[in-house]
Amino acid sequence: MQLTLMIMLAAAMFVLFFCGFYSGVIKEKYGKNWLLAVPITVAILMFNIIWILTELAKSARYQ
């Protein structure tokens, strides 16, 4: 189970990195646009998922 949590954590961090990358690309290409809200929203979701996964990893049930 711990391997599954680590894989999910790595995937969430990967998506979080690319949210920052694509928000930079959108900002450079289109300036300040409403499209910038999409990667920011996904980044907030990924941050919450990372937080949840780290809390689950502390639980004895998921060891």
N, C-alpha and C positions, 0 to 999 in steps of 0.2 A: 504494500500500500504506500510505503514511503517513496518508492520509485515512481509511482504514479503521481504523487504530489509534486515531486521534483520535476517531472516532465511537464506537468501542467504549469508549474511556476516558471520554468524556462520558456515555455511557449508564451505565457502572459508577458514576460519581460521582453521577448522578441517582438511581440505585437506592440508593446509600449514604445520600444525604440523606433519602430517604423511609423508609429503615429507622430512622433516628433519629427522624423525625417520628412514625412509627407506634408505635415503642417508647414515646414520650412519651404518645401517645393511649391506648395499652393501660395504661400505668402510671397515668394519670389516671382512666381509666374503671373498671378492675378492681383497681387496687392492684398489689401484687407478686403476680404470677401466673405460672404456667408458660408462658403464651402469650408472655411477654416473651422467651423463649428463641428464638423463631422469627425476629424481626427482628435479634436479636443474631447469630445464626448466619449469616443472609444477609449481614449487615454484615461479618462476618469473611471470608466468601467474597469479597465485593466488594472488600474491602481487598487481599486476595491477588491478585485479578484486576487491580486497578489497579497493584500492584507489578510483576506480570508484564508488563503492557503497557508500563510505563515502561522496563523492562529490555529488552524487545523493540525499543523505539524506538531504543535506543542501538546495536543491532546493525546492521552494514552490510547484512546480508541483507534487512532490512525497510525500507530507506530508499527 
